[in-house]
Amino acid sequence: MQTARTTEQWRELDAAHHLHPFTDPHSLNQQGARVITRGEGIHLWDSEGHKIIDGMAGLWCVNIGYGRKDLPEVARRQMEDLAYYNTFFKTTHPAVVELSHLLSEVAPEGFRHIFYTNSGSESVDTMMRMVRHFWAVQGKPEKKVLIGRWNGYHGSTIGGASLGGMTYMHEQGDLPIPGIEHVEQPWWYKYGKDMTPEEFGLAAARWVEDKILEVGPERVAAFVGEPIQGAGGVIIPPSTYWPEVERICRKYDVLLVADEVICGFGRTGEWFGQQTMGFHPDIFTTAKGLSSGYLPIGAVFVGDRVANVLVAGGDFNHGFTYSGHPVAAAVAHANVKALRDEGIVDRVKNETGPYMQERWRATFGNFDHVDDVRGVGLIQGFTLVRNKATHELFPEWGTAGTMCRDIFFENNLIMRACGDHIVAAPPLVITKAEIDEMLGVAGRCLERFEKVVREKGMA
Ligand SMILES: Cc1ncc(COP(=O)(O)O)c(CNc2cccc(C(=O)O)c2)c1O
């Protein structure tokens, strides 16, 4: 499909016709988009021939790595047999049945029912309607408030963006919608200074209890959170946080929802982040690693307690034209089967995850302006700080992060700046040698960053 054009020609047409997500079009068009043309394993190539280490697996999603030959073949065959049919009106098709069966096998205990969407945002919006429907069919329609966290990310639809705690998104479009509340995030480095992480985890969980009591338990439908906040900067809660949140939700009969769009499908070394963080949600949302980004698909895993009510509750008036799309379902099935049968998730847990965490801490642990070096499995981060000894952050949140990210990019390495958090989430197929390659480049980039910080007098 790629027409032979020069980079400049692609850039000109892109600037003329393509509005990019989360982008300032004017600034993008001044410098021109980087034209990515090919991927293989953990590497990308751009139209100038640069070989790039993709430390972000696209957008946290290409778990199986780029350039698989099996997935396109599965898509071709399915497209030839049945390119599309819907799952409304009492119809189904083999691809979505096989995917549902496979997902029920890799899911934690008690998740046997799956609802399909086309993205993480649609999975979140589906969940939001589902939890409200769950309480309404049981005669509690007033139990409809959903609680999320500040700096949580749950997508860009009106529901997902409202439930998320990104204020810069709320300011565009008069969000959040009614019925949404937020509590502070469990960021120990900033909020827990005078406590041990374990003490802070319990204190942060109590913010959830305080909010439930403020709203009234009879009005709260669910508490929603990412096991580890991804787009918020890889905020890993202390080990005491999630078990205590679960205890509180059970105490007040509030549904507990995990947003596993990033943490799901092996990212943390377990199949799902809830297993790594030690809690048991009633529902969880997924997308990204479900298909490794080869085709758009999302899925809501519905626990038995909720599924039993929905199954008996009559029509759930919700769904999408492409819910369970045959080609996306077939590709997701092949992807998840490969993650399992090729031992990719197991390797993250037992080999490459521990290795990455050890090397990540060794690489970044001794810089003057890097602190809170953290991670689990193949999701990790650190925070750029003005003064490590006092935990003082840089004054203009995000400036240092953007500077650092740009130095990575100049060195053909993609890592993500979330404010002044620097994060990475490479494809799960990364080898130990490739981890060494990636962190070798990243370490040199941090040396350059600290030189620039000194030259600019930022510290
Ligand atoms: C936890 C979570 N929930 C929902 C979504 C929404 O998924 P869709 O984008 O497929 O609608 C996400 C998505 N996460 C996401 C999406 C785009 C960019 C970045 C970033 O970190 O820059 C992160 C996510 O991380």
The ligand as an SDF file (V2000), in Angstrom:
LIG
                    3D

 25 26  0  0  0  0  0  0  0  0999 V2000
   -5.3380    2.3640   31.0910 C   0  0  0  0  0  0  0  0  0  0  0  0
   -5.9320    2.8040   29.7750 C   0  0  0  0  0  0  0  0  0  0  0  0
   -7.2680    2.7420   29.5950 N   0  0  0  0  0  0  0  0  0  0  0  0
   -7.8290    3.1360   28.4240 C   0  0  0  0  0  0  0  0  0  0  0  0
   -7.0380    3.5970   27.3810 C   0  0  0  0  0  0  0  0  0  0  0  0
   -7.6890    4.0260   26.0740 C   0  0  0  0  0  0  0  0  0  0  0  0
   -7.3780    3.1020   25.0620 O   0  0  0  0  0  0  0  0  0  0  0  0
   -7.5470    3.5750   23.5100 P   0  0  0  0  0  0  0  0  0  0  0  0
   -6.4700    4.6290   23.2430 O   0  0  0  0  0  0  0  0  0  0  0  0
   -7.3380    2.2980   22.7530 O   0  0  0  0  0  0  0  0  0  0  0  0
   -8.9290    4.1350   23.3690 O   0  0  0  0  0  0  0  0  0  0  0  0
   -5.6470    3.6440   27.5300 C   0  0  0  0  0  0  0  0  0  0  0  0
   -4.8160    4.1170   26.3760 C   0  0  0  0  0  0  0  0  0  0  0  0
   -3.5040    4.5220   26.6990 N   0  0  0  0  0  0  0  0  0  0  0  0
   -2.8250    5.3780   25.8830 C   0  0  0  0  0  0  0  0  0  0  0  0
   -3.3210    5.7100   24.6400 C   0  0  0  0  0  0  0  0  0  0  0  0
   -2.5870    6.6220   23.8550 C   0  0  0  0  0  0  0  0  0  0  0  0
   -1.3970    7.1830   24.3100 C   0  0  0  0  0  0  0  0  0  0  0  0
   -0.9300    6.8200   25.5780 C   0  0  0  0  0  0  0  0  0  0  0  0
    0.3380    7.4490   26.1030 C   0  0  0  0  0  0  0  0  0  0  0  0
    0.8600    7.0270   27.1180 O   0  0  0  0  0  0  0  0  0  0  0  0
    0.7950    8.3820   25.4170 O   0  0  0  0  0  0  0  0  0  0  0  0
   -1.6160    5.9180   26.3480 C   0  0  0  0  0  0  0  0  0  0  0  0
   -5.0790    3.2580   28.7470 C   0  0  0  0  0  0  0  0  0  0  0  0
   -3.7290    3.3220   28.9670 O   0  0  0  0  0  0  0  0  0  0  0  0
  1  2  1  0
  2  3  1  0
  2 24  2  0
  3  4  2  0
  4  5  1  0
  5  6  1  0
  5 12  2  0
  6  7  1  0
  7  8  1  0
  8  9  2  0
  8 10  1  0
  8 11  1  0
 12 13  1  0
 12 24  1  0
 13 14  1  0
 14 15  1  0
 15 16  1  0
 15 23  2  0
 16 17  2  0
 17 18  1  0
 18 19  2  0
 19 20  1  0
 19 23  1  0
 20 21  2  0
 20 22  1  0
 24 25  1  0
M  END
$$$$
